[in-house]
């Protein structure tokens, strides 16, 4: 038995009992009010999910299990995974045990590679990546145990098994899709002894003489790992898993949501805008030129990509962490420097526009420029990287939902005629 399973077996019974008793005691109390605006606006701000892995207060940004994100920037993705699942950071022995467990699970079935080679080369890398994850559903231990018959209170155990299997392989599959899609040569196997994030960089085959790419990949995987339960990827995965669909189905569903331009695809749009500015001015503009160009963009009815957030009302701590990383590493990329310059110019403009509630940048305003600066220039692939990271959070939320025996999601809908009558 792994140390992670041992830790969860100690915690989960009390966790489950606490939630069950709380529901009995306070089940009739109202915690949220749904307005017509919220209903028609994507239910933004409506409390409707339980998610213990992370929280995003508008005035603070991402907090993982009670720890502010900026206190986790030096942690490994494996440490973050342990924290997401248990609420504690692992000891050295626990971290080593988890890494060894992931190594044992890391071999990707051969049929996955045959499927990869069968795809048309013009397929979108995200569609290829997601399909390969779903194809491994035949390996699901959750489905096998469910078909055999198992007690409800142990659903979390095979859900954890599937989740660890997915996490152990997902970076290998993501790296293989990168090399296949862009004709970068044969697949590169995981390197024994490397941590999860550094191995991802290794398998992508990015030149890394100083180790900066490995450090960036560790940071990227931590920063994008989780963002509470209501974002599209987390919520979609959460909803599918609530039907007791196994983790392969649920993670695949979440990745489908992540592929959209209003979610995981957003950093590509930010990078495209930055590249357009560099091209417009044959390099970095002056602050005055950038101010004029940004105002023209806004006056034309367009937005500055990467500025504003559905929840946050401050500069996204993930933006700050990425910027500090690039500055510390001395990244010379024009696009990265421009992303920093935009931060000094654009919020001042946005603050003068009354209807804009959040003039500050989110993570997408910086992440793409940083990745690009280290040689990963194929922007269409960026969502795959996001998906590799977000699997940590989606899997952790899924395990915890099975741990407390969350029922199937089934919110009630209404017709527009019903809505009009309700308002009257």
C-alpha positions as CSV (number, residue, x, y, z in Angstrom):
1,X,0.0,0.0,0.0
2,X,1.4,3.4,-1.0
3,X,1.9,6.1,1.6
4,X,-0.7,8.3,-0.3
5,X,-3.4,5.6,0.1
6,X,-2.4,5.2,3.7
7,X,-2.8,8.9,4.4
8,X,-6.1,9.1,2.6
9,X,-7.5,6.1,4.4
10,X,-6.8,7.9,7.7
11,X,-8.5,11.1,6.6
12,X,-11.4,10.2,4.4
13,X,-13.8,8.4,6.9
14,X,-13.8,11.5,9.1
15,X,-14.1,13.8,6.1
16,X,-17.1,11.9,4.8
17,X,-18.8,11.7,8.2
18,X,-18.3,15.5,8.8
19,X,-20.0,16.4,5.5
20,X,-22.8,13.9,6.0
21,X,-23.6,15.2,9.4
22,X,-23.3,18.8,8.3
23,X,-25.9,18.1,5.5
24,X,-28.3,16.6,8.0
25,X,-28.0,19.6,10.4
26,X,-28.0,22.5,7.9
27,X,-29.6,21.0,4.8
28,X,-32.4,23.5,4.6
29,X,-30.3,26.7,5.0
30,X,-30.0,29.0,2.0
31,X,-26.4,29.9,0.9
32,X,-26.9,31.5,-2.4
33,X,-29.6,33.5,-4.4
34,X,-30.0,33.1,-8.1
35,X,-30.9,36.3,-9.9
36,X,-32.1,36.5,-13.5
37,X,-28.8,38.1,-14.5
38,X,-26.9,35.2,-13.0
39,X,-29.0,32.6,-14.7
40,X,-28.7,34.3,-18.1
41,X,-25.0,35.1,-17.5
42,X,-23.7,31.5,-17.1
43,X,-24.5,31.2,-13.4
44,X,-21.5,33.4,-12.5
45,X,-21.1,33.8,-8.8
46,X,-23.9,31.3,-7.9
47,X,-22.7,28.9,-5.2
48,X,-23.5,25.4,-6.4
49,X,-20.4,23.2,-5.9
50,X,-18.4,21.8,-3.0
51,X,-14.6,21.9,-3.8
52,X,-12.1,21.5,-1.0
53,X,-8.9,21.4,-3.1
54,X,-8.7,25.1,-3.9
55,X,-10.4,28.5,-3.6
56,X,-10.1,31.7,-5.6
57,X,-11.1,34.8,-3.5
58,X,-11.5,37.8,-5.8
59,X,-9.1,39.9,-3.7
60,X,-6.4,37.2,-3.2
61,X,-6.2,34.8,-6.1
62,X,-5.6,31.0,-6.0
63,X,-5.3,29.4,-2.6
64,X,-4.6,25.6,-2.6
65,X,-5.7,23.8,0.6
66,X,-5.3,27.0,2.6
67,X,-1.9,27.9,1.2
68,X,-1.6,31.0,-1.1
69,X,-0.2,30.2,-4.5
70,X,2.9,32.4,-4.1
71,X,4.0,30.1,-1.2
72,X,3.9,27.1,-3.6
73,X,6.0,28.4,-6.5
74,X,9.1,26.4,-5.4
75,X,7.2,23.2,-5.0
76,X,7.2,20.3,-7.4
77,X,4.0,19.2,-9.2
78,X,4.1,15.9,-7.2
79,X,4.1,17.9,-3.9
80,X,1.2,19.9,-5.2
81,X,-0.7,16.8,-6.1
82,X,-0.2,15.4,-2.6
83,X,-1.4,18.7,-1.1
84,X,-4.5,18.7,-3.3
85,X,-5.5,15.2,-2.3
86,X,-4.6,15.2,1.4
87,X,-4.5,18.9,2.5
88,X,-0.9,18.5,3.6
89,X,2.4,18.9,1.9
90,X,4.3,15.6,1.8
91,X,7.3,14.7,3.8
92,X,10.5,13.8,2.0
93,X,9.6,10.1,2.4
94,X,6.1,10.6,1.2
95,X,7.2,12.6,-1.9
96,X,9.8,9.9,-2.7
97,X,7.1,7.2,-2.4
98,X,4.7,9.1,-4.6
99,X,7.3,9.6,-7.3
100,X,8.2,5.9,-7.2
101,X,4.5,5.0,-7.5
102,X,4.1,7.3,-10.5
103,X,7.2,5.8,-12.1
104,X,5.7,2.3,-11.8
105,X,2.6,3.4,-13.5
106,X,4.3,5.4,-16.3
107,X,4.3,2.9,-19.2
108,X,1.9,3.9,-21.9
109,X,0.0,1.0,-23.6
110,X,1.4,0.3,-27.1
111,X,-2.1,0.7,-28.7
112,X,-2.0,4.4,-27.7
113,X,1.1,5.0,-29.9
114,X,-0.5,3.1,-32.8
115,X,-3.5,5.4,-32.5
116,X,-1.2,8.5,-32.5
117,X,0.4,7.5,-35.7
118,X,-3.0,6.9,-37.3
119,X,-4.2,10.5,-36.9
120,X,-4.1,12.8,-39.9
121,X,-1.2,15.3,-39.4
122,X,-3.6,18.3,-39.6
123,X,-5.5,17.2,-36.6
124,X,-5.6,19.7,-33.7
125,X,-3.0,18.6,-31.1
126,X,-5.6,19.0,-28.3
127,X,-8.1,16.6,-30.1
128,X,-5.3,14.1,-30.6
129,X,-4.2,14.4,-26.9
130,X,-7.7,14.1,-25.5
131,X,-8.6,11.1,-27.7
132,X,-5.5,9.2,-26.6
133,X,-6.4,9.8,-22.9
134,X,-10.0,8.5,-23.5
135,X,-8.7,5.5,-25.4
136,X,-7.0,4.3,-22.2
137,X,-10.4,3.9,-20.6
138,X,-10.1,0.2,-21.2
139,X,-7.5,0.2,-18.4
140,X,-10.0,1.7,-15.9
141,X,-9.8,0.0,-12.5
142,X,-12.8,2.0,-11.3
143,X,-15.0,0.5,-14.0
144,X,-13.7,-3.0,-13.4
145,X,-14.4,-2.7,-9.6
146,X,-17.8,-1.2,-10.2
147,X,-18.8,-4.0,-12.6
148,X,-17.7,-6.6,-10.0
149,X,-19.7,-4.8,-7.3
150,X,-18.1,-2.6,-4.6
151,X,-19.3,-0.7,-1.6
152,X,-20.0,3.0,-2.0
153,X,-17.6,4.0,0.7
154,X,-14.6,2.7,-1.2
155,X,-15.4,4.3,-4.6
156,X,-12.5,6.7,-4.0
157,X,-9.9,4.0,-4.0
158,X,-10.2,2.8,-7.6
159,X,-10.9,6.5,-8.6
160,X,-7.5,7.3,-7.1
161,X,-5.9,4.3,-8.9
162,X,-7.2,5.5,-12.2
163,X,-6.2,9.1,-11.4
164,X,-2.7,8.2,-10.6
165,X,-2.5,6.0,-13.7
166,X,-3.6,9.0,-15.8
167,X,-1.2,11.5,-14.2
168,X,1.7,9.0,-14.5
169,X,1.2,8.9,-18.3
170,X,-0.4,12.1,-19.3
171,X,2.9,14.1,-19.6
172,X,4.4,11.3,-21.7
173,X,1.4,11.4,-24.0
174,X,1.4,15.2,-24.2
175,X,5.1,15.3,-25.1
176,X,4.6,12.6,-27.7
177,X,1.8,14.5,-29.3
178,X,4.1,17.6,-29.5
179,X,6.9,15.7,-31.2
180,X,4.6,13.9,-33.6
181,X,2.5,17.0,-34.6
182,X,5.5,19.1,-35.4
183,X,7.8,16.4,-36.9
184,X,10.5,16.8,-34.2
185,X,11.7,13.2,-34.3
186,X,10.8,10.0,-32.5
187,X,9.2,9.9,-29.0
188,X,11.5,10.4,-26.1
189,X,11.0,8.0,-23.1
190,X,10.8,9.3,-19.5
191,X,14.2,9.6,-17.8
192,X,14.5,7.7,-14.6
193,X,15.2,9.9,-11.6
194,X,13.7,13.1,-13.1
195,X,10.7,14.7,-11.4
196,X,7.4,14.9,-13.2
197,X,7.7,18.5,-14.5
198,X,11.3,18.2,-15.6
199,X,10.5,14.9,-17.3
200,X,7.8,16.5,-19.4
201,X,10.4,19.1,-20.6
202,X,12.8,16.3,-21.3
203,X,10.3,14.3,-23.3
204,X,9.3,17.3,-25.4
205,X,13.0,17.5,-26.4
206,X,13.4,21.2,-25.8
207,X,17.1,22.3,-25.7
208,X,17.8,23.2,-22.1
209,X,21.5,23.8,-21.4
210,X,20.8,25.9,-18.2
211,X,17.9,23.8,-16.8
212,X,15.5,26.8,-17.2
213,X,13.0,24.9,-19.3
214,X,12.7,22.2,-16.6
215,X,12.3,24.9,-13.9
216,X,9.6,26.6,-16.0
217,X,7.8,23.4,-16.6
218,X,7.7,22.6,-12.9
219,X,6.3,26.1,-12.2
220,X,3.8,25.9,-15.1
221,X,2.4,22.6,-13.8
222,X,1.9,24.0,-10.3
223,X,0.4,27.3,-11.4
224,X,-2.2,25.7,-13.7
225,X,-2.9,22.6,-11.5
226,X,-6.2,23.8,-10.0
227,X,-8.5,26.8,-9.9
228,X,-11.5,25.8,-7.7
229,X,-14.5,23.8,-9.0
230,X,-16.5,26.2,-11.2
231,X,-14.2,26.7,-14.1
232,X,-15.2,24.9,-17.3
233,X,-12.6,22.1,-17.2
234,X,-13.0,21.3,-13.5
235,X,-16.8,21.6,-13.5
236,X,-17.3,19.5,-16.6
237,X,-15.0,16.8,-15.2
238,X,-16.8,17.0,-11.9
239,X,-20.3,16.7,-13.5
240,X,-19.4,13.7,-15.7
241,X,-17.8,11.9,-12.7
242,X,-20.9,12.5,-10.6
243,X,-22.6,10.0,-12.9
244,X,-20.0,7.5,-11.7
245,X,-18.3,7.6,-15.1
246,X,-14.8,6.6,-14.5
247,X,-11.9,9.1,-14.4
248,X,-10.9,8.5,-18.0
249,X,-14.3,9.7,-19.2
250,X,-14.3,12.5,-16.7
251,X,-10.8,13.8,-17.4
252,X,-11.5,13.6,-21.2
253,X,-14.6,15.6,-20.7
254,X,-12.8,18.2,-18.8
255,X,-10.1,18.5,-21.5
256,X,-12.8,19.0,-24.0
257,X,-13.9,22.0,-22.1
258,X,-10.4,23.3,-21.7
259,X,-10.0,23.4,-25.5
260,X,-12.3,26.4,-25.8
261,X,-11.1,29.9,-26.6
262,X,-12.8,31.3,-23.5
263,X,-10.8,28.8,-21.3
264,X,-7.6,27.1,-22.1
265,X,-7.1,28.5,-25.5
266,X,-7.0,32.1,-24.2
267,X,-3.2,32.3,-23.9
268,X,-2.9,31.7,-27.6
269,X,-5.0,34.8,-28.3
270,X,-2.8,36.8,-25.8
271,X,0.4,35.7,-27.6
272,X,-1.1,36.5,-31.0
273,X,-1.9,40.1,-29.8
274,X,1.7,40.5,-28.5
275,X,3.2,39.2,-31.7
276,X,1.0,41.6,-33.7
277,X,2.3,44.6,-31.6
278,X,5.9,43.5,-32.1
279,X,5.3,43.2,-35.8
280,X,3.5,46.6,-36.0
281,X,6.4,48.5,-34.4
282,X,9.3,46.3,-35.7
283,X,10.2,45.5,-32.1
284,X,9.1,46.9,-28.8
285,X,7.0,50.1,-28.9
286,X,7.5,53.1,-26.6
287,X,5.1,53.4,-23.8
288,X,3.4,56.2,-25.7
289,X,3.0,54.1,-28.9
290,X,1.7,51.2,-26.8
291,X,-0.8,53.4,-25.1
292,X,-2.1,54.8,-28.4
293,X,-2.3,51.3,-29.9
294,X,-4.1,49.9,-26.9
295,X,-6.7,52.7,-27.0
296,X,-7.2,52.1,-30.7
297,X,-7.8,48.4,-30.0
298,X,-10.4,49.3,-27.4
299,X,-12.1,52.0,-29.4
300,X,-12.6,49.5,-32.3
301,X,-14.7,47.3,-30.0
302,X,-12.0,44.7,-29.3
303,X,-10.4,43.8,-26.0
304,X,-6.9,43.5,-24.8
305,X,-6.5,39.7,-24.5
306,X,-5.5,38.5,-21.0
307,X,-6.9,41.5,-19.1
308,X,-9.8,40.9,-16.8
309,X,-11.0,37.7,-15.1
310,X,-14.4,36.2,-14.2
311,X,-13.6,36.0,-10.5
312,X,-10.4,38.0,-9.7
313,X,-10.3,41.7,-9.0
314,X,-6.5,41.9,-8.6
315,X,-3.5,41.0,-10.7
316,X,-3.6,37.2,-11.0
317,X,-0.8,35.8,-8.7
318,X,0.0,33.3,-11.5
319,X,0.8,36.3,-13.7
320,X,3.1,37.6,-11.0
321,X,4.8,34.3,-10.5
322,X,5.5,33.8,-14.2
323,X,6.8,37.4,-14.6
324,X,9.2,37.0,-11.6
325,X,10.4,33.7,-13.1
326,X,11.2,35.3,-16.5
327,X,12.9,38.2,-14.9
328,X,15.0,36.0,-12.5
329,X,16.1,33.8,-15.4
330,X,17.0,36.8,-17.5
331,X,14.7,35.9,-20.4
332,X,15.6,38.1,-23.4
333,X,12.5,37.4,-25.6
334,X,10.9,40.6,-27.1
335,X,7.5,39.1,-26.6
336,X,8.1,38.5,-22.9
337,X,9.5,42.0,-22.4
338,X,6.4,43.4,-24.2
339,X,4.1,41.4,-21.9
340,X,5.8,43.1,-19.0
341,X,5.5,46.5,-20.6
342,X,1.8,46.0,-21.4
343,X,1.2,45.4,-17.6
344,X,2.8,48.8,-16.9
345,X,0.6,50.6,-19.5
346,X,-2.8,48.9,-20.1
347,X,-4.3,48.7,-16.6
348,X,-4.1,52.5,-16.3
349,X,-6.2,52.8,-19.5
350,X,-8.7,50.1,-18.4
351,X,-9.2,51.8,-15.0
352,X,-10.7,54.8,-16.8
353,X,-13.4,52.7,-18.5
354,X,-16.3,52.6,-16.1
355,X,-17.9,49.3,-17.2
356,X,-14.6,47.3,-16.8
357,X,-14.7,45.7,-13.3
358,X,-11.2,44.1,-13.5
359,X,-8.4,46.0,-15.3
360,X,-5.7,43.6,-14.2
361,X,-4.0,40.7,-16.1
362,X,-4.8,37.1,-15.6
363,X,-2.3,34.2,-16.1
364,X,-2.9,34.1,-19.9
365,X,-1.4,37.5,-20.3
366,X,2.0,36.1,-19.4
367,X,2.1,32.3,-19.7
368,X,2.2,32.2,-23.5
369,X,4.9,34.8,-23.9
370,X,7.1,32.9,-21.4
371,X,6.6,29.5,-23.1
372,X,7.3,31.1,-26.5
373,X,10.5,32.7,-25.2
374,X,11.9,29.3,-24.3
375,X,11.4,27.9,-27.8
376,X,8.0,26.3,-27.6
377,X,6.7,28.5,-30.4
378,X,3.8,26.3,-31.6
379,X,0.9,28.2,-29.9
380,X,-1.7,25.7,-31.0
381,X,-0.1,23.2,-28.6
382,X,-0.3,25.4,-25.5
383,X,-3.7,24.0,-24.5
384,X,-2.2,20.5,-24.3
385,X,0.4,21.8,-21.8
386,X,-2.5,23.4,-19.8
387,X,-4.3,20.0,-19.9
388,X,-1.3,18.1,-18.6
389,X,-1.2,20.4,-15.6
390,X,-5.0,20.7,-15.0
391,X,-5.2,16.9,-14.8
392,X,-3.7,17.3,-11.3
393,X,-6.6,19.4,-10.1
394,X,-9.4,17.5,-12.0
395,X,-8.2,14.2,-10.7
396,X,-7.9,15.4,-7.1
397,X,-11.4,16.9,-7.1
398,X,-12.8,13.7,-8.6
399,X,-11.2,11.6,-5.9
400,X,-12.5,13.9,-3.1
401,X,-16.0,13.8,-4.6
402,X,-16.0,10.1,-4.6
403,X,-14.6,10.2,-1.0
404,X,-17.7,12.0,0.4
405,X,-20.1,10.2,-1.9
406,X,-21.3,13.2,-3.8
407,X,-24.6,12.5,-5.6
408,X,-25.1,12.9,-9.3
409,X,-25.4,16.6,-10.4
410,X,-29.0,17.4,-11.6
411,X,-29.8,21.1,-11.5
412,X,-33.3,22.1,-12.6
413,X,-33.8,24.1,-15.8
414,X,-36.7,26.3,-16.9
415,X,-38.1,27.7,-20.1
416,X,-37.9,31.4,-20.9
417,X,-41.7,31.6,-20.5
418,X,-41.4,30.1,-17.0
419,X,-38.6,32.6,-16.3
420,X,-40.8,35.5,-17.4
421,X,-43.7,34.2,-15.2
422,X,-41.4,33.8,-12.3
423,X,-40.2,37.4,-12.5
424,X,-43.7,38.7,-12.7
